[in-house]
Amino acid sequence: MTAATSAPAGGATAVRRSKKRKSPSSLSWRDRVEITALSAPAVIMFLTFVILPVIMAAYYGFFKWKGFGVPTNFVGFENYRTILTDPEFHNVLRHNAIVVFGSLALQGPFALLLALLLNKKMRGQSVIRVLIFIPYVISEVIAGTAWGLILQTDGAMNGLLRKLGLGALANDWISDPKTALTILLFILTWKYAGFAVIIFLAGMQGIPEELTEAAKVDGASYWQIQRKITIPLLGPTMRMWGFLSIIGSLQLFDLVYIIWGQYISSTAGTSTMATYMVVNGRMSGNYGYGNAVAVVLFLISLVIALTYQRFVLRRDTEGALTGSSR
């Protein structure tokens, strides 16, 4: 009898709450002023530091400009045509694509496995979490410089191999096109897997313990629980991490530029769209071309981000955006 009467009461409460929600057209002038005053600083910052630079980059991309003075040498879409027909830009697109898919394929499973293991109660769990997260908080400059010294021809890696009697395996790890891109993926996994582990662990904290307890009572093993309960419920967190990983891979610059430099990255096969932009724009004194590359990079990232949100993140954000109470 109590259960029967509580359901209608709960339904009535939900109806009353939904009726209290104000539609945008029913807001009073005071509410509108408050919303405008609170959102204005964020809107101004966004327009000033995001939209305006994109517009200015698009404007300068129509000129052959050396970076100072008023641009006067208007070349129209010539910079953009050069970008789309340049074989070197095609190569950096391929490198970025490899980094995107390689980062997802390596960092995702590795971080998920570590997160599943660290989600269990074990001795020294907090210390292990800190050690895994340390590479992520290390500055890219420090990390890039350290790996550059380790992997150079007379660096620590080759020195260790020679001391172990494996001198035949010594290689010019950075400059060799056969190994450079693999080395880059390894460094990216070492650097950013800790970030994915922390995100996955945070997502696991939101999984109700009642589900895992019920599965244990039914006789499910630890890995059966992870495969049937934890991983499926971790889906939204994994998809959001995938979005961040893709955008970061498309804009990869600092580690490549620090380890491989502005010239060797193209010959070693590790150059990216960002390094291409700097080398062919700022370093070549052609800021107009560099701005055009920046616009192309922005458009590629925007299209991929919108596509990912439309087809991958849609079911995760649909309820939050519509405010549906299901």
C-alpha positions as CSV (number, residue, x, y, z in Angstrom):
1,M,0.0,0.0,0.0
2,T,2.8,2.4,0.8
3,A,4.7,1.6,-2.4
4,A,1.5,2.1,-4.4
5,T,0.8,5.6,-2.9
6,S,4.4,6.7,-3.2
7,A,4.7,6.4,-7.0
8,P,1.9,8.9,-7.8
9,A,3.3,11.3,-5.2
10,G,6.7,11.1,-6.8
11,G,5.1,11.6,-10.2
12,A,3.2,14.7,-9.0
13,T,6.4,16.1,-7.5
14,A,8.1,15.7,-10.9
15,V,5.2,17.4,-12.6
16,R,5.3,20.3,-10.2
17,R,9.0,20.7,-10.7
18,S,8.6,20.7,-14.5
19,K,5.9,23.4,-14.2
20,K,8.3,25.6,-12.1
21,R,10.8,25.7,-15.0
22,K,10.7,29.0,-16.7
23,S,10.9,29.2,-20.5
24,P,13.3,31.8,-21.9
25,S,10.3,33.8,-23.1
26,S,8.8,34.0,-19.6
27,L,11.9,35.4,-17.9
28,S,11.5,38.8,-16.2
29,W,13.6,41.8,-17.1
30,R,15.6,41.3,-13.9
31,D,16.4,37.7,-14.8
32,R,17.5,38.8,-18.2
33,V,19.8,41.5,-16.8
34,E,21.4,39.0,-14.3
35,I,22.0,36.5,-17.1
36,T,23.5,39.1,-19.4
37,A,25.7,40.5,-16.6
38,L,27.0,37.1,-15.6
39,S,27.6,35.8,-19.1
40,A,29.0,39.0,-20.6
41,P,32.6,38.6,-19.3
42,A,32.8,35.0,-20.6
43,V,31.4,36.1,-24.0
44,I,33.7,39.0,-24.3
45,M,36.7,36.8,-23.4
46,F,35.6,34.2,-26.0
47,L,35.1,36.8,-28.7
48,T,38.4,38.5,-27.9
49,F,40.7,35.6,-27.6
50,V,39.1,32.9,-29.8
51,I,36.8,34.4,-32.5
52,L,38.8,37.6,-33.2
53,P,42.2,35.8,-33.7
54,V,40.5,33.4,-36.1
55,I,39.0,36.3,-38.1
56,M,42.4,38.1,-38.2
57,A,44.2,34.9,-39.2
58,A,41.7,34.5,-42.1
59,Y,42.3,38.1,-43.1
60,Y,46.1,37.9,-43.1
61,G,45.9,34.6,-45.0
62,F,44.8,36.5,-48.1
63,F,48.1,38.4,-48.1
64,K,51.8,37.8,-48.7
65,W,52.9,39.4,-45.4
66,K,56.2,39.5,-43.5
67,G,54.6,40.1,-40.1
68,F,55.1,43.8,-39.7
69,G,53.4,46.9,-41.1
70,V,50.0,46.9,-42.9
71,P,49.6,44.0,-45.4
72,T,49.3,45.3,-48.9
73,N,50.3,42.4,-51.2
74,F,46.9,40.8,-51.7
75,V,47.2,37.3,-53.2
76,G,43.6,36.1,-52.6
77,F,43.3,32.3,-52.2
78,E,46.8,31.7,-53.5
79,N,48.1,30.7,-50.0
80,Y,45.2,28.3,-49.6
81,R,45.8,26.8,-53.0
82,T,49.5,26.3,-52.2
83,I,48.6,24.6,-48.9
84,L,46.2,22.1,-50.5
85,T,48.5,21.3,-53.4
86,D,51.8,21.1,-51.4
87,P,53.0,17.5,-51.0
88,E,54.7,18.3,-47.7
89,F,51.3,19.4,-46.3
90,H,49.9,16.1,-47.5
91,N,52.6,14.3,-45.6
92,V,52.0,16.2,-42.4
93,L,48.3,15.4,-42.7
94,R,49.2,11.7,-42.9
95,H,51.5,12.1,-39.8
96,N,48.7,13.8,-37.9
97,A,46.3,11.0,-38.8
98,I,48.7,8.4,-37.7
99,V,49.2,10.2,-34.4
100,V,45.4,10.5,-33.9
101,F,44.7,6.8,-34.5
102,G,47.9,5.6,-32.8
103,S,47.2,7.6,-29.7
104,L,43.7,6.2,-29.4
105,A,44.9,2.6,-30.1
106,L,47.8,2.8,-27.6
107,Q,46.8,5.1,-24.8
108,G,43.2,4.0,-24.5
109,P,43.6,0.3,-23.9
110,F,46.8,0.8,-21.8
111,A,45.2,3.5,-19.6
112,L,42.0,1.4,-19.3
113,L,44.0,-1.6,-18.1
114,L,45.9,0.4,-15.6
115,A,42.7,2.1,-14.3
116,L,41.0,-1.3,-13.9
117,L,44.0,-2.6,-11.9
118,L,44.3,0.6,-9.8
119,N,40.6,0.5,-9.0
120,K,41.2,-2.5,-6.9
121,K,42.3,-2.1,-3.3
122,M,46.0,-2.8,-3.1
123,R,49.0,-1.8,-1.1
124,G,50.7,1.4,-2.3
125,Q,47.8,2.3,-4.5
126,S,48.1,6.1,-4.0
127,V,51.8,6.0,-4.7
128,I,51.3,4.1,-8.0
129,R,48.6,6.6,-9.1
130,V,51.0,9.5,-8.4
131,L,53.8,7.8,-10.3
132,I,51.6,7.2,-13.3
133,F,50.3,10.8,-13.3
134,I,53.8,12.4,-12.9
135,P,54.7,12.4,-16.7
136,Y,51.5,14.3,-17.5
137,V,52.3,17.2,-15.2
138,I,55.9,17.4,-16.4
139,S,56.4,20.4,-18.7
140,E,56.6,19.4,-22.4
141,V,59.9,21.3,-22.7
142,I,61.4,19.3,-19.9
143,A,60.0,16.0,-21.2
144,G,61.1,16.7,-24.8
145,T,64.6,17.8,-23.8
146,A,65.0,14.7,-21.7
147,W,63.9,12.3,-24.3
148,G,65.9,14.1,-27.0
149,L,69.1,13.5,-24.9
150,I,68.2,9.9,-24.1
151,L,67.4,8.9,-27.8
152,Q,70.2,10.8,-29.6
153,T,73.0,8.8,-31.3
154,D,75.3,9.0,-28.3
155,G,72.5,9.1,-25.7
156,A,71.6,6.9,-22.8
157,M,69.5,4.4,-24.8
158,N,72.3,3.4,-27.1
159,G,74.8,3.5,-24.2
160,L,72.6,1.1,-22.3
161,L,72.3,-1.3,-25.2
162,R,76.0,-1.4,-25.7
163,K,76.6,-2.1,-22.0
164,L,74.2,-5.0,-22.2
165,G,76.0,-6.4,-25.2
166,L,73.2,-5.4,-27.6
167,G,75.2,-2.8,-29.5
168,A,73.8,-4.1,-32.8
169,L,70.4,-2.8,-31.8
170,A,71.7,0.8,-31.3
171,N,70.1,3.2,-33.7
172,D,69.7,6.8,-34.5
173,W,66.2,6.7,-33.0
174,I,65.3,10.3,-33.7
175,S,66.5,10.8,-37.2
176,D,65.7,7.4,-38.7
177,P,62.3,7.6,-40.5
178,K,61.7,3.9,-39.8
179,T,61.6,4.5,-36.0
180,A,60.9,8.2,-35.5
181,L,57.1,8.0,-35.7
182,T,57.0,4.9,-33.5
183,I,59.2,6.7,-31.0
184,L,56.9,9.7,-31.1
185,L,53.8,7.5,-30.3
186,F,55.7,5.9,-27.4
187,I,56.6,9.2,-25.9
188,L,53.0,10.5,-26.3
189,T,51.7,7.3,-24.6
190,W,54.2,7.8,-21.8
191,K,53.3,11.5,-21.4
192,Y,49.5,11.4,-21.6
193,A,48.4,7.9,-20.5
194,G,48.4,9.1,-16.9
195,F,45.8,11.7,-17.8
196,A,43.5,9.1,-19.3
197,V,44.0,6.8,-16.2
198,I,42.9,9.6,-13.9
199,I,39.8,10.3,-16.0
200,F,38.9,6.7,-16.2
201,L,39.4,6.3,-12.4
202,A,37.2,9.3,-11.8
203,G,34.5,7.8,-14.1
204,M,34.7,4.5,-12.2
205,Q,33.8,6.3,-8.9
206,G,30.4,7.1,-10.4
207,I,29.5,3.4,-11.0
208,P,27.1,2.2,-8.3
209,E,28.7,-0.4,-6.0
210,E,25.3,-2.2,-5.8
211,L,25.8,-3.4,-9.4
212,T,29.2,-5.0,-8.7
213,E,28.1,-6.4,-5.3
214,A,25.1,-8.0,-7.0
215,A,27.3,-9.5,-9.7
216,K,29.6,-10.9,-7.0
217,V,26.7,-12.6,-5.3
218,D,25.7,-14.2,-8.6
219,G,29.2,-15.6,-8.8
220,A,30.8,-13.3,-11.4
221,S,34.6,-13.1,-11.5
222,Y,36.5,-9.8,-11.3
223,W,37.1,-9.6,-15.0
224,Q,33.6,-10.6,-15.8
225,I,32.4,-7.7,-13.7
226,Q,34.7,-5.3,-15.5
227,R,33.7,-6.6,-18.9
228,K,30.0,-6.6,-18.4
229,I,29.5,-3.7,-15.9
230,T,32.4,-1.4,-15.5
231,I,33.5,-0.9,-19.1
232,P,30.0,-0.4,-20.6
233,L,29.1,2.1,-17.8
234,L,32.5,3.8,-18.4
235,G,31.5,4.5,-22.1
236,P,30.7,8.2,-21.7
237,T,34.0,8.9,-19.9
238,M,36.0,7.0,-22.6
239,R,34.2,8.8,-25.4
240,M,35.0,12.2,-23.8
241,W,38.6,11.2,-23.4
242,G,38.7,10.1,-27.0
243,F,37.5,13.6,-28.0
244,L,40.2,15.3,-26.0
245,S,42.9,12.9,-27.4
246,I,41.8,13.6,-31.0
247,I,41.9,17.4,-30.6
248,G,45.2,17.3,-28.8
249,S,46.7,15.0,-31.5
250,L,45.6,17.3,-34.3
251,Q,47.2,20.3,-32.6
252,L,50.4,18.5,-31.6
253,F,53.4,20.8,-31.7
254,D,55.6,21.2,-28.7
255,L,57.1,17.7,-28.2
256,V,57.8,17.3,-31.9
257,Y,59.4,20.7,-32.2
258,I,61.5,20.2,-29.1
259,I,62.8,16.7,-29.9
260,W,63.1,16.9,-33.7
261,G,63.6,20.6,-34.2
262,Q,62.3,22.7,-37.1
263,Y,64.2,20.8,-39.9
264,I,64.7,17.2,-38.9
265,S,61.0,16.6,-38.2
266,S,60.1,16.7,-41.9
267,T,62.9,14.3,-42.9
268,A,62.3,12.0,-40.0
269,G,58.6,11.8,-40.8
270,T,57.3,13.3,-37.6
271,S,56.2,16.8,-38.7
272,T,52.7,17.9,-38.0
273,M,50.3,20.6,-39.2
274,A,51.4,22.8,-36.3
275,T,55.1,22.4,-37.0
276,Y,54.5,22.9,-40.7
277,M,52.7,26.2,-39.9
278,V,55.6,27.5,-37.8
279,V,58.4,26.4,-40.2
280,N,56.7,27.6,-43.4
281,G,55.2,30.7,-41.8
282,R,57.2,32.3,-39.0
283,M,60.6,30.7,-39.8
284,S,60.2,31.5,-43.5
285,G,59.1,35.1,-42.9
286,N,55.8,34.5,-44.7
287,Y,53.3,35.2,-41.9
288,G,50.4,35.4,-44.4
289,Y,51.0,31.8,-45.4
290,G,51.4,30.8,-41.8
291,N,48.0,32.4,-40.9
292,A,46.4,30.5,-43.9
293,V,47.8,27.2,-42.5
294,A,46.4,28.2,-39.0
295,V,43.0,28.7,-40.6
296,V,43.1,25.3,-42.4
297,L,44.2,23.6,-39.1
298,F,41.3,25.3,-37.3
299,L,38.8,24.2,-39.9
300,I,40.0,20.6,-39.9
301,S,39.8,20.5,-36.1
302,L,36.4,22.1,-36.1
303,V,34.9,19.7,-38.7
304,I,36.3,16.7,-36.9
305,A,35.1,18.0,-33.5
306,L,31.6,18.6,-34.8
307,T,31.5,15.3,-36.5
308,Y,32.6,13.5,-33.4
309,Q,30.1,15.3,-31.3
310,R,27.3,14.5,-33.8
311,F,27.9,10.8,-34.2
312,V,29.8,9.8,-31.0
313,L,28.9,12.2,-28.2
314,R,25.4,12.8,-29.2
315,R,23.7,10.2,-26.8
316,D,26.0,11.4,-23.9
317,T,25.1,15.1,-24.3
318,E,21.5,14.9,-25.6
319,G,19.9,14.5,-22.2
320,A,22.1,17.2,-20.6
321,L,21.4,19.7,-23.3
322,T,17.7,19.1,-23.5
323,G,17.2,18.7,-19.8
324,S,14.9,15.8,-20.3
325,S,13.8,14.0,-17.2
326,R,13.7,10.3,-18.1
